[in-house]
Amino acid sequence: MLLNSYSYALLFLAAGTVFVLAAFVTSWILRPSKPTKEKITPYECGEFTTGTSFVQYNVRYYIFALIFVVFDVEVAFLLPWAVIFKDCGAWAFLEAAVFIFILLVGLFYALKKKALEWV
């Protein structure tokens, strides 16, 4: 039976899914499930929490981290382009200029919304 390239991809996807599900089911069947007082006690720092352990963080920290990740990934896209810049020609330069312009628009928008202020 001859399979085309999509069939191979679906076959590997199915095999991977079966493998992951089998690992979860096997660990669920084999795990011991007898909670005791010692198993429930804190073990990393040895300190019991006082009050509620829920802490609400300011959303600015998450936005700051997301903006960092976005610009970090975009730099990862620009690095291979910069390595072969001489071989690409004027059309690649124009595309990169548009890409960098879009980055700058996003950066100025983040600055305008004061998303990069830490305090």
Beta strands, then each sheet from edge to edge (+ up, - down):
end
